[in-house]
Amino acid sequence: MTHSHEDMLWRPSAVDHVLGYRKTMHGVVGTESVELDDIGGRVLAESIVSERDVPAHDHATMDGYAFDASEDYPFELVDRDQLPEDDPGSIEAGQAVRIATGAPLPEGANAVLKQEEATVEGDELRGKETEPGTYTYEQGSNLAAGDQLFEEDERLSPKDAILLGDIDRETVEVYEAFSTGVLATGTEIHEGTIPDLDSPMLAGLVRSWGHDATYEGSVPDEYEQVESRIDDLASEHDVVLTTGGTSVGPKDYVVRALAELGEVVFHRVRIRPGKPIALAHLPGHDAVVFAVPGKPIGAHTISTVVMRPFFVGDDDLPTMPAAMARDVTLGPEGFEYVIPVVLADGGDDATPTAMPLGHEDSALSVYERQFDPSVLSSSSRASRADGVVVTRSALDAGEQVQVVPYPVLE
């Protein structure tokens, strides 16, 4: 394998490959029916169309009186109450009925007069001038029969249970969650010389993205053991996620093993920290492998900006504005730099400030002015940032930037 600078992909190209293999894997895993309280993070295996109008009838949005507002006062008050559990029923011209919030309007009514604006004397109702449609929730105004509500491959969230429940869905068909085996590599980790900081974090990310993750232990830096363990795990899981051994050192065996077991789709992306990520396809097992570098912050960075779309289905990165608190220069051109920042309140009506965590003036002094991804990538304290700024250009103090908050990534 070659490792020239030109072989590296920009993030959009890498993500395109990642999303392509996501579709491939959805052809491998099955589907299952889940109840609405279990849809968070799941991916639809069906499209969903509303089969009826919602609401099915006009409803009252206030307690009061329902009548035909195109007619004139006084109205004859019908001796009954219209409640939410009642059938719509009907009233005749010139009649009104007392109605509760959420109750269906009877046929013949098109407006509601609020109770506090009404005057009732005997069986006669008078009140404020009212237009048709006042305090009503019209039939089909929320959903009309035939409306496309959800697309296949859409990732659901708990709030989607509201809409699904409103169209009487009790279950939906979703793709089975990807089974992911997490494997740490490195003799120093295998022998306990240094702690494994990556595996719990990576497994947690996969679970937060709606899939299953199992920690499958570690292997030392011995080629045969690395290849054999990846091969075994690929037969047990849809996805294998390895950490460490992805660079070009004498004991970095992971990418070499992947090339022997299948196809390395790409190796290294133009992102710092975390560039030596690899994606591989092992067709003999219908499995996908992500190999991420071992430095913990670099592993988290590259996993959330490149690997995440495989699990969640898109590469959207919503941002919030902030003003840089310090100048930051960059290293070599030809990379996106992912800079951890800590946000601070900018005061009344002011944009928050973003202090680059790692700058000498921050709580973590790693670099003076030029961003140092190499050292920062290993610094566990950098995990205390509030988000990241992704940039290809140097940043000036006071410059407005877009911060990707960590909750977006996780």
N, C-alpha and C positions, 0 to 999 in steps of 0.2 A: 504494500500500500504506500501511496505517496502522501506527503504531508505538506505540500507547498501552500503558500499564502493564498494562491488563486483557488485552491480547492474549497475554501471556506464559503459557506452560504450566508447571505443576509437573512435576517429573521423571517421576513415574509415568505421567502422560498422554502425555508426549513419548515415553517408552519403549514404551508401547502402540502408538503410531504406528510406531515403528521396527520392532518385532517384526512388526507387520502387513505392512509392506513386505518384510520378510525372507521371509515366506511367499509373497508375490507373486513375488519373485525366484526362489524355488525352483521356481516354475512356468515360469520362463524358461530357467534353466540346465539342462544335461543331467545325466546321472549317469554314473558310471564304476565299474569294479571295481578295487579296490586290494588289495594284499597286506597282511598283518598288520603288517609293519614300517613301513608308511606310513599308519597310521590316525590318528596323533596329530593332534588338532584337526579331523579330518574329521567330516562330518555324515551320519548314516545316511539312506539313501533307502529302507530296508526295515526291517521289524520282524524280530526274530530269536527263534525258539523252539527250545528244546532238543528234538532228535529222539530222544534216548535217555537212559537213566539214566547218571549219572556219579557214582561209578564204576560200570562195568557189572557188577562183581562185588564182593563183600566183599574188602578188602585188609588185609594185616598192616601195622601201624604201628611194629612193633619186630621185631628179629631174635629168633627163639625157636622155639616149637613150637606148632602149631595142632592143636586137637582140639575135641571137643564138651564144653564145660564143665559140662553138666548131668549128665555121668557122673563116676565116681569114679576116683581113681588106684588102681593104676598103669595107664598106657596102653602099648600095644604100639607101639614106634617103627618106623614104616615105613622101609625102607631106600632112601630117596631124599630129595633136597632140593627144596623148592618155591621157585622163583626168579621174579623179576618178569616175565620173558619167557615163563614157562610158562603153558599152559592150566590152568584151575582143577583139573581132575581130580576125584578123590573119595577119601575114606577110609571105612572101615567103622566101625561102632560099636566103641568101645574102642581105636581106633587114634589115633596122633598122627604128625605129620610135621614135620620140621625146615623152617622157613620163614624167608625173608629179608624185610626191610622192603620194602614195596611189592608183594610177591607176592600174587596172588589166593588167597583161602582156598579150599581144596578143598571140594567138596560134602561135607557131614557134619561140618564144623568150624564153630565159632561164636565162638572165642576164641583168644588167643595168650598163652602163658606166656613171659615174658622169659627169655632165655638164662641170665642170671646168677641167676635164681631157680629154675632147673631142676636136677634130679639125674638123671643117666642111668647106669644099671647094665645092661650088656649091651644088650638091646633094650627095657628097661623105663624109662618116664619117670615121675618123681614131682616134686612141687614145691609151690609156694604155692597155696592155695585161690584159684580163679579164677572169676569170674562170666562168663556169656555176654556177648559184646560187648567184653570187655577187649582193648585194643590192636588194635582193628579199625576199619576205615573202611568203613562199611556201604554196600551197593549203594544208589544213588539218594539217599544222604544229602547229597551236594553238589548234584546236579541230578536232577530227575525228568523223564522224557519228557513234553513238553507245557508245561514251565515257560517263561513269558515272560521273556526275558533282556534284550532291548534294544527300545526303541521307535523308530519312524521319527522323524526329526528330532533324535535324540539325538546330542550331540557326543561323540566318542570320545577317549580318551586312550591313551597307550602301554600302560598297565596292562590295558586291555580286551583286548589280544592274549592275555593269559593265559587268560581265560574262553573267548574265541572259539576259541583253539587247542585247548582241552579238549573242545570239541564238534566237532572235526575241520574247522572252517572254515579254509580257506586264503586266501580272499578275502571281501570284503564289498562291497556296492553302496553307494556314497556319492554325494552331490551334488558336482558339479564345484565347485571353489573359485571364489569370486567373483573376477573380474578387475577390479582397481581401478587407476584412473589418478589419480595425485596431481599436482595443479597448484597452483603458488604464484602469487599475484597481488600486484601492487604494483610501481610504478616503481622504488622504491628497491632492491628485490630484483632485479628484472629487469636493472637497470643495474649491479648489484654494489656499490651504495653501502653496504648492510648485508647481512650474511650471512643465508642462508635456514636458520633454525634449526628450522623446523617440518617441512619435507618429509621429511628422513631419519627423524625421530621418528615421523611419521604412517605412513610406509611400513613402518617396523619394527613398529609396533603391529598393522597389518593382517596382516603376515606371522606375528606371534606368535599371532594369533587364527586361524591356519590358512588364510589366503587369499593370493592373489597381488597384489602391488603393484608398479607401475612408476612411476618418477618421470618426469613428462612435461614438465618444464621450467617456465617462468614466462611471465607476460604482464604488460605495464605497465598502469597505471590508465587504460585507454582503453576505453570501453564496447564498441565494435564488436569489439575484439580479445578482450575477456573473453567476450562472448556467443559469438563464433565458435569460440573454442578449447574452451569447455565443450561446445558443440554437436558439434564434431568428436570429442572424447574420449568423449562419450556414445554415439557410433556404434561406438566401438572397445572399450568396456569395459562391464561390468555396473554398475559403481559409479564415479562420479567424486567425488573428494575434493579440495575446494579449501581453500586457507588464505588468510586475509586478505580485506578488502573486504566484511565481513558486517555492519558497523554502519550508521549513518545519516549518515555524512559525505558531503561533496560528491563524493568519488571512490570511494565504496563501491558498486561496480557489480554485485557478484556476485548479490545477492538479486534485484535488478531484472532481471538477465539470466535468472535462473531462472524468474521469473514470466512472461517473454516466451516461454521455451522450453517451459514445462510448468506444473505445479502446485506452488506452494510449500505444503507440508503444514503446516509451522509455521516460525516465525522468532522466536527468542529463548525461552529457558527460564529459569525462576526459580532460577538457580544463579550464584553468584559465587565465583571468576572463571569467565569463559567463556560468559556468558549469550547473546551474539548468534549462536548456532548455528542453522543452517537445514537442514531436510530438504525435498527436492523430488523429484518424480516426473516424468520426461520420457517420457510414453507413446509418443511417436514413435520412441524408440530402445529402449523397454523397459529404461530405465536409472534408477537412483536416484542422487541427488547429495546429499552432505553438504558443507555449507559451514561451516567452523569459523573462529573469529576468529584473528587473526594473532599475538597475543602468545603466546609459546611455552608458558608454564606454563598459561595459560588454555586454549590449544588442547589440551594434553594432558589437562587436567582434564575439560573438557566432552566430549572424545572418549571417555575411559575410562568416564564415568558415564552418558552418553547414547547415543553411537554404538556402543559396544562390543557391546550386545545384538544389534545387527543381524548381527554377524559370529559371535558365539558362541552365540546362541540363547536366552539368559536374562539377567536382570538381577541374579542373586544376587551379593551382596557380603559374603562371609564376613569376620568381624571378630575382633579380639582385644582384651581389656580392657587399659586403661592408666589411670593417674592424671595429670590435667593438671598440668604443672609451673608454669604461670603463669595468671593471670586473662586472659581474652580477651573483650572486648566486641565487638559487631557493629555494622554500619551499618544501613541502612534495613531495616524489616521487610518480609516478603513474599518472602524469598529463602532458599534453602539455601546455607550457606557451607561451602566445602570448604577446610579448614585443613590445610596440610602440617605434619607433626610429625616430630620425631626422637625415637626411642625410646632409653631408657637403662635398664640393669638396676636394678631396685628393691631388690636385695639378696636374702638368703635368704627364700624363701617370700613375697616382696613383689611387688605388681603393678608392672610396668614403668612408668616415668614417660614422659610425652609432652610434649616441649618444642616449642611452636609455632615452627616455623622461619620467621623474619621478625620475631618479637618482639625487642625491644631487648636482651634477655638471652640471645638465641640467637646462633649463629654468623653470622646474617644479620640485621642491624638495619634493619628497614624500618618498623616501627610500635612505638609505646610500649605501648599496651594495646588499642586498637581495631584489629581486623583490617583490613588494607588490601589488598583483592584487586586493586585497580587497579595499584599499584606492583609487588606480588608477582607478578602475572601475567607481567611482563616480566623477572623476575629469574631468570637461568639457574641461579644457585646454589640456588634453591628445588628444583631437580630432585634435590638430595642428601637430600631427606626420605626417611623410611622408610615413610611411609604418610600417610593423611589422616583427619581427623575431619570427618564431615558433620553439620552442626547448623543448626537454625533459632534456637537460643537462645544467649545469652552463656554462657561457661564459667568456672567458678571454679577456682583452684588447689586441687589435691587432689581435685577431682570425678572420679569414675570415668566414663570415656568409652569408646566402641568405636572402635578404629582399624582402618581398611581398609588392610592392608599393600599396598604397590605390586605385589608379585608376583601378588596376586589380580586386579588390574586389567590387568596386562600378560601 
